[in-house]
């Protein structure tokens, strides 16, 4: 498995585990817990969640599944934009910490941009970092102009931008990804297989047969091909976790990458950053 170095030198795995829509259905809970534990055993120790996910249900699931191995994890959570002010962010962070059963977050993100000025959010995040409540902070769903404004507002401490990026969401390649590379800010890609919708396509089927993998693994491997990128696919079963982990070891040839470029061309003109 490749690894990604964050600003400041900390190293994290290039593939982690997302938890969107996990912890919300009792009949799936045991499978989800088993999946999270299996992923950690396979080295997928970066766990991404948010206060929004099931109104904290995903954070509580993580505590139940992984509380005993907390020190092995790199825990990421995200705050609602309405909570990203000086008066509310500390409380939102404390609530996430309580649900997760931990005394600190390894990374805390602004989930998307709202009405709170970015300068105020940066100040609140830096206060949490100084207090030891979070170790790093970043953002999610911020486009190039937002990132420029963030840095101008004192946000030089940002260590990632978590965005929607996969074979059918290639818009960021035109400007946002080059901007992040230039500023040495790693990318975190959510929904790297478009929530499973990239499970069938003639080009993916062809390459999957060539490399002895599934179409989803090929799509995930394509996303992981980029240096400085962390993918956070969700898996609700042990089998799916193992499938995701194996995708990290697939190396696509130049010819296979060219086939995917032709089948899933990036847009010719800039478009606003997409969100799910």
Buried (B, 14 or more C-beta within 10 A) or exposed (E): EBEBEBBEEBEBBBBBBBBBBBBBEEEBBEBBBBBBBBBBBBBBBBBBBBBBBBEBBBBBBBBBBBEEEBEEBBBBBBBBBEBBBEEBBBEBBEBBBEBBBBEBBBBBBBBBBBEBEBBBBBBBBBBBBEEEBBBBBBBBBBBBEBBBBBBEBEBEBBBBBBBBBBBBBBBBEBBBBEBBBEBEBBBBBBBBBBBEEBBEBEBBBBBBEBBEBBBBBBBBBBBBBBEBBBBBBBBBBBEBBBBBBBBBEBEBEEEBBEBBBEBBEEEEEEBEBBEE
